[in-house]
Every structure is written in C-alpha cells, then in structure tokens.
Amino acid sequence: MYIRLSKEEYSQAKQQATYRQQLTSLTRMIDDKKDFRRSDVDIDIMGALAEVCFAKIFDKPIILSNGIDNGTDFYLADMGIDVKGTFYYSNVHLLFKRKESFKSDVGVLFAKTKEELVFRCCGWTNKKYFIDNSTQRENGTWQLHEDKLIPIEELWKIYKSRELNRSISYEH
C-alpha cells in the first residue's frame, strides 16, 4: 500500500522532528542511535513521516507526540502501535535497537519511495513474533525482513473487529 503525503503534512512532520530533537538536547537524553550515516534530525523526520502515514491509513488525527518517544505512537482499540520508517526503498527491515525496545503490541514499517512525498507501508508484526524471529545485525540492532511482515490490511481487520466487539451489546 502506498501513501501520498501533502506538503503540509510533510512540513508538520519536519517541524515535529526538529522539536523532538531540541527536547532531547535540552533534557540531555543520550541518543544511542545506530545509523551514523544520518543525522538525528533526519532520523526523527523519517519517524514522524511514518507516523503521519499510519494516521492517514487508520483515519487517526495527525497529532504527533510532543515528547520523547516512549515506544508507543498510537493505540488501535486496545493495541499499542510503534511506527517505524526507513530511508531505503526495497529489501527493508523492521529494526529495533534491542529486543527490549519493542515495547508496543505491534510494530509497523513504512519505507520511503523515490517519489518525495510517497511512502510504502511494508507491513506489521506483533512483539512476540519479532522477538522470536528477528536476527541481530553487526551493529547490535535487531531486524525482521519485510517479507516476514503481515500486510497492513490484516491489522485494519483486527482493529475494526476489536473496535466493533467493544461497542456491540449482546443483551436485548
């Protein structure tokens, strides 16, 4: 599935990423990033862009968090969602710095495309599957290849089913 962002959404994500980076700097939080080819701001921008893509798919308000990442970006019914983004176009992996960094129930991956404002939803997985099936990279991060991710449409079905079950009463 492909998602096209508007220029306004792209701008909002960039502003939020800059704010996050400033907050991290002001609070003197240690950033143990593993990608030394990218700046902290660029990594934060990619994350914010992925969050905007997710919000568009699930019709959630595009309200980017104003704080330091705690591991959950969204909730769908009772499921915590951690959204990740990658700069690469193909052959991508859902990455976490450590297995313990996967704090939400579900991780979702978005990849940049060659078209500036278009992103591809690579899919999702749950925490248990990631922990049981991910492999460690040379830099110590943990990865799960996109071919092991579940299509985003399946997460939509689970979400809608849980949402409906919470609002349906079986009493007369």
DADAGI-V334154 format. One record per backbone hydrogen bond with DSSP energy under -1.0 kcal/mol. CO is the residue of the C=O (numbers start at 1). NH is the residue of the N-H. If there is no record, write none. Layout:
co | nh
CO | NH
CO | NH
This chain:
co | nh
1 | 121
3 | 119
6 | 10
7 | 11
8 | 12
9 | 13
10 | 14
11 | 15
12 | 16
13 | 17
14 | 18
15 | 19
16 | 20
17 | 21
18 | 22
19 | 23
20 | 24
21 | 25
22 | 26
23 | 27
24 | 29
39 | 43
40 | 44
41 | 45
42 | 46
43 | 47
44 | 48
45 | 49
46 | 50
47 | 51
48 | 52
49 | 53
50 | 54
51 | 55
52 | 56
53 | 57
54 | 58
55 | 60
61 | 63
74 | 81
76 | 79
79 | 76
80 | 106
81 | 73
81 | 74
82 | 108
84 | 110
86 | 112
92 | 146
94 | 144
96 | 142
98 | 101
99 | 102
101 | 103
105 | 127
106 | 82
107 | 125
108 | 84
109 | 122
109 | 123
110 | 86
111 | 120
115 | 118
117 | 5
118 | 113
119 | 3
120 | 111
123 | 109
124 | 150
125 | 107
126 | 130
127 | 131
128 | 132
129 | 133
130 | 134
135 | 143
137 | 140
141 | 137
142 | 96
143 | 135
144 | 94
145 | 148
146 | 149
150 | 124
151 | 154
152 | 156
153 | 157
154 | 158
155 | 159
156 | 160
157 | 161
158 | 162
159 | 163
160 | 164
161 | 165
162 | 166
164 | 168
